[in-house]
Amino acid sequence: MPIENRILTLRDKPVMIDRDLAELYGVETKALNQAVKRNIERFPESFRFQLTESEKEELVTNCDRFNGLKHSNSNPFAFTEQGVAMLSAVLKSGTAVQTSIRIIEAFVAMRNFLINNASIFQRIERIEMKQLKTDEKVDAILNKLGDYDKPKEGVFFDGQIFDAYALVADLIRRATKRIVIIDNYIDDSVLVLLSKRKSGVTVEIYDGQISRQLRQDVEKHNEQYPGVTLHRYTKAHDRFLIIDEEVYHIGASLKDLGRKLFAFSRMEVMTGSELLAGL
């Protein structure tokens, strides 16, 4: 492998890992580091530093030749250009001097390449920044499209039973935290709809006349789809469906969807929490 391909960037510095250097110098990694340890005063932090655990993990992930480090108890050391120059004095051999010269020439060649092509890298960086901003705009557009996909208002005519059922079922599937139903005519058909909600989504039902049959139905429902709570509330005239914080005004009882002409609309004037606070 060419020396240039062994030069990595760590902590914003071009460096080489002790294992690569040991291979180039023809010595064991342990011997190289022991020689440095005996002359540690010559290797300040700016010449040589030990990788952190996260840096080692990143190194192993990005460079297959360092797979052996995955289960190593000690983290490798990285040498800067100045550290490599100092190695020739520590290892004390003609081969070490020539090897250090070759490595330093590789560092210099890389530095010259970066300097000579700085304008190109700046242009690439500007392009990447523009792309990032474009991606942010695209994400915003997609989020808006997601909002548009949510029905805001509509009318169902008598006989559109399945279409109305499908609409409410879709709304129930969208809930991520809670569903609230304010409706004086709840029966087991509504509980069938509620069985389509995501796991963990709670349901609160406000009904003006909670019959013994409804209580039994809810108990059975909760045995398989827990999270439904009944509340007696007699002061509601209209029907509402709250999906998380979105409030829908429903013109018909949920049990009678599509059986008569009715309209629905998503209310923008308040959130679900605000509506519940007024009960």
C-alpha positions as CSV (number, residue, x, y, z in Angstrom):
1,M,0.0,0.0,0.0
2,P,1.4,3.5,-0.9
3,I,2.5,5.6,2.0
4,E,0.0,8.3,1.0
5,N,-2.9,5.9,1.5
6,R,-1.7,5.2,5.1
7,I,-2.0,8.9,6.1
8,L,-5.2,9.5,8.0
9,T,-6.8,12.6,9.5
10,L,-7.5,12.5,13.2
11,R,-8.3,15.6,15.4
12,D,-7.9,17.7,12.2
13,K,-4.3,16.6,11.8
14,P,-2.7,14.3,9.2
15,V,-1.3,11.3,11.1
16,M,-0.1,7.7,10.8
17,I,-1.0,4.9,13.1
18,D,1.8,3.0,15.0
19,R,1.0,-0.3,13.3
20,D,1.4,1.2,9.8
21,L,4.7,2.8,10.8
22,A,6.0,-0.3,12.4
23,E,5.3,-2.2,9.2
24,L,7.2,0.4,7.1
25,Y,10.1,0.5,9.5
26,G,10.2,-3.3,9.6
27,V,9.8,-3.6,13.4
28,E,7.1,-4.9,15.8
29,T,4.5,-2.4,16.9
30,K,5.4,-3.1,20.5
31,A,9.1,-2.5,19.8
32,L,8.3,0.8,18.1
33,N,6.2,2.1,21.0
34,Q,8.8,0.9,23.6
35,A,11.5,2.8,21.8
36,V,9.3,5.9,22.0
37,K,8.5,5.3,25.6
38,R,12.3,5.2,26.4
39,N,12.5,8.7,24.8
40,I,9.1,10.0,25.8
41,E,10.4,13.5,26.4
42,R,11.0,13.8,22.6
43,F,7.3,13.0,21.8
44,P,4.9,15.7,23.2
45,E,1.2,15.4,22.5
46,S,1.7,17.4,19.3
47,F,4.1,14.6,18.0
48,R,2.2,11.5,19.3
49,F,-1.1,10.8,20.9
50,Q,-3.2,7.8,21.9
51,L,-6.6,7.3,20.3
52,T,-9.7,7.3,22.4
53,E,-12.1,4.4,22.4
54,S,-14.5,6.1,20.0
55,E,-11.6,7.1,17.7
56,K,-10.4,3.5,17.7
57,E,-13.9,2.2,16.8
58,E,-14.2,4.7,13.9
59,L,-10.7,3.6,12.7
60,V,-11.7,-0.1,12.7
61,T,-15.0,0.7,11.0
62,N,-13.4,2.7,8.2
63,C,-10.2,0.7,7.6
64,D,-10.3,-3.0,7.2
65,R,-6.6,-3.5,7.9
66,F,-7.2,-2.4,11.5
67,N,-9.8,-5.1,12.2
68,G,-7.3,-6.7,14.6
69,L,-7.7,-3.7,16.9
70,K,-11.4,-4.5,17.5
71,H,-10.6,-6.8,20.5
72,S,-7.4,-5.2,21.6
73,N,-7.1,-4.0,25.2
74,S,-4.9,-1.1,24.3
75,N,-5.6,1.7,21.9
76,P,-3.1,2.5,19.1
77,F,-1.0,5.6,18.9
78,A,-1.0,8.2,16.1
79,F,2.1,10.1,15.0
80,T,2.1,13.5,13.3
81,E,4.7,14.5,10.7
82,Q,6.9,15.9,13.5
83,G,6.6,12.6,15.4
84,V,7.6,10.6,12.3
85,A,10.7,12.8,11.9
86,M,11.6,12.2,15.5
87,L,11.3,8.4,15.0
88,S,14.4,8.3,12.8
89,A,16.5,9.5,15.7
90,V,14.9,7.1,18.2
91,L,15.1,3.9,16.1
92,K,18.8,4.7,15.2
93,S,19.3,2.9,11.9
94,G,20.1,3.8,8.3
95,T,16.9,2.1,7.2
96,A,14.9,4.1,9.7
97,V,16.3,7.4,8.4
98,Q,15.5,6.5,4.8
99,T,12.0,5.3,5.8
100,S,11.3,8.5,7.8
101,I,12.4,10.6,4.7
102,R,10.0,8.7,2.5
103,I,7.1,9.1,5.0
104,I,7.8,12.8,5.5
105,E,7.9,13.3,1.7
106,A,4.5,11.7,1.6
107,F,3.2,14.1,4.2
108,V,4.7,17.1,2.3
109,A,3.2,15.8,-1.0
110,M,-0.2,15.6,0.6
111,R,0.1,19.0,2.1
112,N,1.1,20.5,-1.2
113,F,-1.8,18.8,-2.9
114,L,-4.2,20.3,-0.3
115,I,-2.7,23.8,-0.8
116,N,-2.7,23.7,-4.6
117,N,-6.3,22.5,-4.7
118,A,-7.7,24.6,-1.8
119,S,-9.9,26.6,-4.2
120,I,-11.4,23.3,-5.5
121,F,-12.1,22.1,-2.0
122,Q,-13.7,25.4,-1.1
123,R,-16.0,25.2,-4.1
124,I,-16.9,21.6,-3.1
125,E,-17.7,22.8,0.4
126,R,-19.9,25.6,-0.9
127,I,-21.7,23.1,-3.2
128,E,-22.2,20.8,-0.2
129,M,-23.6,23.7,1.9
130,K,-26.0,24.5,-0.9
131,Q,-27.0,20.9,-1.1
132,L,-27.6,20.8,2.6
133,K,-29.9,23.9,2.4
134,T,-31.7,22.3,-0.6
135,D,-32.2,19.1,1.4
136,E,-33.6,21.1,4.3
137,K,-36.0,22.7,1.9
138,V,-37.0,19.4,0.4
139,D,-37.7,18.0,3.9
140,A,-39.8,21.0,4.7
141,I,-41.8,20.4,1.5
142,L,-42.2,16.7,2.3
143,N,-43.5,17.6,5.7
144,K,-46.0,20.0,4.2
145,L,-47.1,17.3,1.7
146,G,-47.6,15.0,4.7
147,D,-49.9,17.7,6.2
148,Y,-51.8,18.0,2.9
149,D,-52.3,14.2,3.0
150,K,-54.4,14.7,6.2
151,P,-58.1,15.3,5.3
152,K,-59.2,18.8,6.4
153,E,-62.9,18.7,5.5
154,G,-65.4,16.9,3.4
155,V,-69.0,15.7,2.9
156,F,-70.3,12.1,2.8
157,F,-73.7,11.3,1.3
158,D,-76.2,8.7,2.4
159,G,-74.9,5.3,1.5
160,Q,-71.1,6.1,1.5
161,I,-70.7,3.8,4.5
162,F,-67.4,2.3,3.6
163,D,-65.8,5.6,2.4
164,A,-66.8,7.2,5.7
165,Y,-65.6,4.2,7.7
166,A,-62.3,4.2,5.8
167,L,-61.7,7.9,6.5
168,V,-62.2,7.5,10.3
169,A,-60.1,4.3,10.3
170,D,-57.3,6.1,8.6
171,L,-57.4,8.9,11.2
172,I,-57.3,6.4,14.0
173,R,-54.3,4.7,12.5
174,R,-52.5,8.1,12.4
175,A,-52.7,8.6,16.2
176,T,-49.4,8.2,18.0
177,K,-50.3,9.0,21.6
178,R,-54.1,9.4,22.2
179,I,-57.5,9.4,20.7
180,V,-60.5,11.2,22.3
181,I,-64.1,10.7,21.2
182,I,-66.9,13.0,22.3
183,D,-70.1,11.3,21.1
184,N,-73.3,10.5,22.9
185,Y,-74.1,7.4,20.8
186,I,-71.1,5.0,21.2
187,D,-71.5,1.3,20.6
188,D,-69.4,-1.8,19.9
189,S,-69.0,-0.8,16.2
190,V,-66.9,2.2,17.4
191,L,-64.7,-0.2,19.4
192,V,-64.1,-2.2,16.2
193,L,-62.7,1.0,14.7
194,L,-60.6,1.7,17.7
195,S,-59.0,-1.8,17.4
196,K,-57.1,-0.4,14.4
197,R,-55.0,2.1,16.5
198,K,-51.3,1.6,17.2
199,S,-50.2,-0.2,20.2
200,G,-49.8,2.1,23.2
201,V,-52.3,4.7,22.0
202,T,-54.8,5.5,24.7
203,V,-58.5,6.3,24.1
204,E,-60.9,8.4,26.1
205,I,-64.6,8.3,25.3
206,Y,-66.9,11.0,26.6
207,D,-70.5,9.8,26.3
208,G,-73.7,11.2,27.9
209,Q,-75.4,7.9,28.4
210,I,-73.0,5.0,29.3
211,S,-75.0,1.9,29.4
212,R,-74.2,-1.4,31.2
213,Q,-73.7,-3.0,27.7
214,L,-71.2,-0.4,26.7
215,R,-69.2,-0.9,29.9
216,Q,-69.1,-4.6,29.3
217,D,-68.1,-4.1,25.6
218,V,-65.2,-1.8,26.7
219,E,-64.1,-4.3,29.3
220,K,-63.9,-7.0,26.7
221,H,-62.2,-4.6,24.3
222,N,-59.6,-3.7,26.9
223,E,-58.7,-7.4,27.5
224,Q,-57.2,-7.5,24.0
225,Y,-56.7,-3.8,23.2
226,P,-56.1,-2.1,26.6
227,G,-56.2,1.7,27.0
228,V,-59.9,2.7,26.6
229,T,-61.5,4.8,29.4
230,L,-65.1,5.8,29.6
231,H,-66.2,9.2,30.9
232,R,-69.8,10.4,31.4
233,Y,-70.3,13.8,29.9
234,T,-73.8,15.3,29.3
235,K,-73.0,18.8,28.1
236,A,-71.9,18.0,24.5
237,H,-74.3,18.6,21.6
238,D,-71.9,18.1,18.7
239,R,-69.5,15.2,18.1
240,F,-65.7,15.6,18.1
241,L,-62.8,13.3,17.4
242,I,-59.3,14.2,18.7
243,I,-56.3,12.6,17.1
244,D,-53.3,13.5,19.3
245,E,-53.7,17.3,19.2
246,E,-55.8,17.6,16.0
247,V,-59.5,18.2,16.5
248,Y,-62.1,17.0,14.0
249,H,-65.7,18.1,14.1
250,I,-67.9,15.2,13.0
251,G,-71.4,15.8,11.9
252,A,-72.6,12.3,12.5
253,S,-72.2,9.8,15.3
254,L,-69.3,7.4,14.6
255,K,-71.6,4.5,14.7
256,D,-73.7,6.0,11.9
257,L,-71.0,7.0,9.5
258,G,-72.3,7.1,5.9
259,R,-75.9,6.2,6.8
260,K,-77.0,9.8,6.4
261,L,-75.7,13.0,4.8
262,F,-73.0,14.5,7.1
263,A,-69.9,16.7,7.0
264,F,-66.6,16.7,8.8
265,S,-63.9,19.3,9.2
266,R,-60.5,19.6,10.9
267,M,-60.6,22.6,13.3
268,E,-57.7,25.0,13.2
269,V,-58.9,27.3,16.1
270,M,-57.8,25.1,19.0
271,T,-55.8,22.0,19.9
272,G,-57.1,18.9,21.5
273,S,-55.7,19.9,24.9
274,E,-57.5,23.2,24.7
275,L,-60.8,21.6,23.8
276,L,-60.5,19.1,26.7
277,A,-59.6,21.9,29.1
278,G,-63.0,23.4,28.4
279,L,-65.0,20.3,29.3
